[in-house]
Amino acid sequence: MKRGLYERYVPDTLLYAGDEGQLHRGHDSILRRDILLYIFPLATAQPEKLMHGSSVLQVLDRGETEKEGFVVLEYVPGLLLDQASRTNRLSLKEALGMARQFVQILQEASRMKGRGLLLTKHNLWLTEAGEVKVVNSWDVREERVGREISDIFRLMHHLMFGEVDIELPITQMIEEMALAYPGDPFIIRKSLRAIWRREEKKGVEQYDRMLAQTLEDITSLYHYIKKNQGGIRPSAIETAPEASDGEEAAYIPRSTRTRGKSVRNVKQKSGARFNLPAKRVAVIALVAIVCITAFSFMQNDKPSSAKSVDAVSPQTQNESVQEENNRGVEVPDVEGLTLAEAGQQLNQAGLRYKYYLESSLHKKGTVLKQNPAAGEKMSRVEVVELWVSE
């Protein structure tokens, strides 16, 4: 039976060649499936301890010949991050969205294996669903620790501006990324510099805290840019089930900053939207509370009214509603559908949902993933989250 390199595992297309090794797209001649084949000199790091998780390409097999070793990786439709940047340049907002995934990869590597992961454009695989996965997850070196944020900024700069022949200093990259923002670059420049300065914290406990704070700050900066570029986009809107006759459909925009206040827009039956000042809303709410309190006192003065309520709402009906809430509603499977189709199914199930736009190679408007997963039970007061290709 064919078992080794070039017999069973056949390289077809060279994707990258460097000092660490070569990455090929190939095929398994026995199982007849596409694979990624990583071939490296025996003198380089051996895959003794492999990392497993959602952030890496899974290892299917490994071995060695007289002169070289090889690792067989799963093939997920996509391409190297270096190849993706040649065909499509990202905006600062989109690059920050990718940077969030880079930080999450480092967090998963720290939890499962340790620090020192190779974070370069040739070692990251971008899937058609917009997810980033690590190719070589076994070559971990201590000398790489302490420059992770610099590596992330270099990747962001590469995704925004493409290949640069010389190695630019981080301060210049920060300046170029800030000036690429169409608004005031001061906040962008100041925020990126503050994130970069955290790189000095190298202790194990400080390292994990640094990554968590970096992820939070990148997310806040992402939502700041998203809010200030044309206002709140549809991706930040939480939608409710379709309203019945005589009711109003409410659109609740999601907060554009992780620590900001949410804004509520009310859509009337005519389709017009309006925003009320905060003071006026507070006055209206206060008047409503006073009216409700007065009405309650009036009801308490009429004992017969309590009997009429019992007659309309029997205890058995309350128990039935409570039992349904406890049991929950089964979440339908909407992955792969268009946003309109997914919204229709969720509305039929009586579930609210909100969605986020995400860079992807899929057709625009396709639902990439959902939370909770299909088949899980959830209360009608909870909200289903969707990630949609933009």
C-alpha positions in Angstrom: 0.0 0.0 0.0 1.2 3.5 -0.7 2.2 5.1 2.5 4.8 7.8 2.2 5.5 11.2 0.7 5.2 11.3 -3.1 3.6 7.9 -3.1 0.4 8.4 -1.2 0.7 12.2 -0.5 1.4 13.9 -3.8 2.2 17.7 -4.0 0.5 19.4 -6.9 0.9 23.2 -6.5 3.6 25.1 -4.6 2.0 27.8 -2.5 5.0 29.0 -0.5 8.7 28.2 -0.1 10.8 29.7 2.7 13.5 28.8 5.2 11.0 27.0 7.5 9.8 24.8 4.7 7.4 24.5 1.7 3.7 24.5 1.6 2.0 22.6 -1.2 -1.6 22.0 -2.2 -1.8 18.3 -3.0 -4.0 15.2 -2.9 -4.2 11.9 -1.0 -4.0 9.2 -3.7 -5.7 6.6 -1.5 -8.6 8.6 0.1 -8.8 10.8 -3.0 -9.2 14.1 -1.2 -7.4 17.4 -1.3 -4.8 18.2 1.3 -2.2 20.7 2.3 1.3 19.3 2.4 4.0 21.0 4.6 7.5 19.7 3.7 10.5 20.9 5.7 14.2 20.0 6.2 14.9 17.5 9.0 17.2 20.2 10.6 14.3 22.5 11.4 11.8 22.2 14.2 10.1 18.8 14.4 6.3 18.5 15.0 6.7 16.7 18.4 3.9 18.6 20.1 1.0 19.6 17.9 -1.6 22.2 18.6 -5.3 21.3 18.2 -8.1 23.8 18.1 -10.4 25.8 16.0 -7.6 28.3 15.1 -5.3 25.8 13.4 -5.5 23.5 10.3 -5.8 20.0 11.7 -3.0 17.5 11.2 -4.0 14.4 9.4 -0.7 12.6 9.2 3.1 13.1 9.5 6.3 11.3 8.6 9.7 11.7 7.2 12.0 10.5 4.4 15.8 10.3 4.5 16.2 14.1 3.9 13.0 15.8 4.8 10.0 15.6 7.0 6.4 16.3 6.1 3.0 17.1 7.8 -0.3 16.4 6.1 -2.9 19.1 6.9 -6.6 19.3 6.2 -7.6 21.4 3.2 -10.2 24.0 3.9 -11.2 26.0 0.7 -9.3 29.3 0.9 -5.8 30.7 0.4 -2.8 32.0 2.2 -3.2 35.5 3.7 -0.3 36.7 1.5 -2.2 35.7 -1.6 -5.5 37.2 -0.4 -3.9 40.7 0.0 -2.7 40.7 -3.6 -6.2 40.7 -5.0 -8.1 42.8 -2.4 -6.8 45.6 -0.2 -8.6 46.1 3.1 -9.7 49.3 4.8 -8.6 50.2 8.3 -11.9 48.9 9.7 -11.6 45.6 7.9 -8.0 45.2 8.9 -9.0 45.7 12.6 -11.6 43.0 12.1 -8.9 40.7 11.0 -6.6 41.8 13.9 -9.3 40.6 16.3 -8.9 37.1 14.9 -5.1 37.3 15.2 -5.3 38.1 18.9 -7.8 35.3 19.4 -5.4 32.9 17.8 -2.6 34.0 20.2 -5.0 33.5 23.1 -5.9 30.0 22.1 -2.2 29.2 21.5 -1.4 30.5 25.0 -4.1 28.3 26.6 -3.2 25.1 24.7 0.5 25.1 24.0 2.3 28.3 25.0 3.7 31.4 23.4 6.0 32.0 20.4 3.6 31.1 17.6 4.8 32.1 14.1 2.3 34.9 13.1 3.2 35.8 9.5 1.3 36.2 6.2 2.8 32.9 4.9 1.7 30.9 8.0 -2.0 32.0 8.1 -4.7 30.5 6.0 -7.8 32.5 5.1 -10.9 30.3 4.5 -13.8 31.2 2.3 -15.9 31.8 5.4 -13.5 34.6 6.5 -11.9 32.6 9.3 -8.1 32.7 9.8 -6.2 29.4 10.7 -2.6 28.7 11.5 -0.7 26.4 9.1 2.5 25.6 11.1 1.4 25.4 14.7 4.2 23.2 16.0 7.2 25.6 15.4 7.0 27.6 18.6 10.0 29.6 19.7 10.6 31.6 22.8 12.5 34.4 20.9 9.2 35.4 19.2 7.6 36.2 22.6 7.3 39.9 23.1 6.7 41.1 19.5 3.3 39.7 18.9 1.6 43.1 18.6 4.3 44.2 16.2 3.5 41.1 14.1 -0.2 42.0 14.2 0.5 45.6 13.1 2.7 44.3 10.2 -0.1 42.0 9.1 -2.6 44.9 9.2 -0.3 47.1 7.2 0.2 44.3 4.6 -3.5 43.8 4.3 -4.1 47.5 3.8 -1.1 48.5 1.5 0.3 45.2 0.1 3.9 44.1 -0.1 6.6 46.5 1.0 10.2 45.8 -0.1 11.8 47.1 3.1 11.0 46.4 6.8 9.3 49.6 8.0 9.5 50.6 11.7 6.2 50.1 13.6 5.9 53.9 14.3 5.8 54.5 10.5 3.2 51.8 10.0 1.0 53.3 12.7 1.3 56.7 11.0 0.4 55.3 7.6 -2.6 53.4 9.0 -3.8 56.4 10.9 -3.6 58.7 7.8 -5.5 56.1 5.8 -8.5 56.8 8.0 -10.8 59.3 6.2 -11.6 61.1 9.4 -9.5 62.7 12.1 -6.4 60.4 12.5 -5.5 61.7 16.0 -7.6 59.1 17.9 -6.5 56.3 15.6 -2.8 57.2 16.0 -3.1 57.5 19.8 -5.0 54.3 20.2 -2.6 52.2 18.0 0.4 53.6 19.9 -1.2 52.7 23.2 -1.8 49.2 22.1 1.7 48.8 20.8 3.3 49.9 24.1 1.8 46.9 25.9 4.2 44.7 24.1 6.7 45.2 26.8 4.7 43.0 29.3 6.2 39.6 28.9 5.3 37.7 32.1 2.9 34.8 31.8 0.2 36.4 33.8 0.8 39.8 32.3 0.9 38.3 28.8 -2.6 36.9 29.0 -3.9 40.1 30.4 -2.1 42.0 27.7 -3.9 39.9 25.0 -7.3 40.4 26.6 -6.8 44.2 26.9 -5.5 44.3 23.3 -8.6 42.5 22.0 -10.9 44.8 23.9 -9.1 47.9 22.6 -9.0 46.7 19.0 -12.7 45.9 19.2 -13.5 49.4 20.6 -11.5 51.1 17.9 -13.3 48.9 15.3 -16.7 50.0 16.5 -15.6 53.7 16.8 -14.6 53.7 13.1 -17.8 51.8 12.2 -19.9 54.4 14.0 -18.2 57.4 12.4 -18.2 56.1 8.8 -21.7 56.8 7.6 -23.4 56.2 11.0 -24.8 52.9 12.2 -24.9 50.3 9.5 -27.5 47.6 9.1 -25.1 45.0 10.5 -25.5 46.6 14.0 -29.3 46.4 14.0 -31.2 44.0 16.2 -34.4 43.0 14.5 -37.6 41.8 16.2 -40.2 39.4 14.8 -42.7 40.9 12.4 -45.3 43.0 14.1 -49.0 42.2 13.9 -51.6 44.7 12.9 -51.8 47.6 15.3 -48.3 47.1 16.6 -45.0 48.9 15.9 -41.9 47.2 14.8 -38.9 48.3 16.9 -35.3 48.4 15.6 -32.7 48.5 18.3 -29.2 49.5 17.1 -26.4 47.6 18.8 -23.9 49.7 20.8 -21.1 50.9 18.5 -18.6 50.8 21.3 -18.0 48.1 23.9 -18.6 50.5 26.7 -20.9 53.0 25.0 -24.6 53.5 25.4 -27.1 51.9 23.0 -29.4 54.1 20.9 -33.0 53.1 20.2 -34.8 54.0 17.0 -38.5 53.4 16.7 -39.9 52.5 13.3 -43.6 53.5 12.9 -46.0 51.6 10.7 -45.6 54.3 8.0 -41.9 53.4 7.9 -40.5 56.7 9.2 -37.8 56.8 11.9 -37.3 59.4 14.5 -34.9 60.0 17.5 -36.2 61.5 20.7 -33.8 63.6 22.9 -32.7 61.9 26.1 -34.4 64.4 28.4 -37.8 64.1 26.6 -37.6 60.3 26.8 -36.9 60.6 30.6 -39.9 62.9 31.1 -42.2 60.6 29.1 -41.0 57.6 31.1 -41.7 59.4 34.4 -45.2 60.4 33.3 -45.9 56.8 32.3 -44.7 55.5 35.6 -47.0 58.0 37.5 -50.0 57.0 35.4 -49.4 53.3 35.9 -49.0 53.8 39.7 -52.3 55.8 39.9 -54.1 53.2 37.8 -52.9 50.5 40.2 -54.2 52.3 43.2 -57.6 52.7 41.5 -57.7 49.0 40.8 -57.0 48.2 44.4 -60.1 50.2 45.4 -62.3 47.8 43.3 -62.2 44.2 44.6 -64.4 43.1 41.8 -61.8 43.9 39.2 -59.5 41.2 40.5 -62.1 38.6 39.9 -62.6 39.7 36.3 -58.8 39.3 35.7 -58.9 35.8 37.1 -61.8 35.0 34.8 -59.9 36.2 31.7 -56.5 34.6 32.6 -57.0 31.2 34.2 -54.2 29.6 36.2 -53.9 26.8 33.7 -53.1 29.3 30.9 -50.3 30.9 33.0 -48.8 27.5 33.7 -48.9 26.6 30.0 -47.1 29.9 29.1 -44.5 29.4 31.9 -43.9 25.8 30.7 -43.3 26.9 27.1 -40.8 29.6 28.3 -38.9 27.0 30.4 -38.8 24.5 27.5 -37.6 27.2 25.0 -37.9 27.4 21.3 -35.7 25.3 18.9 -33.4 27.4 16.9 -33.7 26.7 13.1 -30.6 26.0 10.9 -30.0 29.1 8.9 -26.3 28.8 8.0 -25.8 29.0 4.2 -29.1 30.9 3.6 -29.4 34.5 2.6 -30.1 37.0 5.3 -33.7 37.4 4.0 -34.3 33.7 4.1 -32.8 33.4 7.6 -34.8 36.3 8.9 -38.0 34.7 7.5 -37.3 31.4 9.3 -36.4 33.1 12.6 -39.5 35.3 12.4 -41.7 32.2 11.9 -40.1 30.7 15.0 -40.9 33.8 16.9 -37.2 34.6 17.6 -35.4 37.9 17.4 -32.1 38.2 15.8 -29.2 40.6 15.1 -26.4 40.3 12.5 -22.9 41.5 11.9 -21.1 42.0 8.6 -17.9 40.0 8.1 -15.3 39.9 5.3 -15.6 36.6 3.4 -15.1 35.0 0.0 -18.8 33.9 0.1 -21.5 35.6 -1.8 -22.7 38.9 -0.3 -25.5 38.5 2.2 -24.8 34.8 3.0 -25.1 33.7 6.6 -21.7 32.3 7.6 -22.5 31.1 11.1 -25.0 31.5 13.9 -25.2 31.5 17.7 -26.9 29.5 19.3 -26.3 26.6 16.9 -29.2 24.9 15.1 -31.3 22.6 17.2 -30.5 24.3 20.5 -33.3 25.6 22.8 -33.6 29.2 23.7 -36.1 31.6 25.3 -38.1 34.0 23.1 -36.6 36.9 25.0 -33.1 36.0 23.9 -31.5 37.1 20.6 -30.0 34.9 17.9 -26.7 36.2 16.5 -25.8 35.9 12.8 -22.6 36.6 10.9 -23.2 37.7 7.3 -20.8 38.0 4.4 -20.3 41.6 3.3 
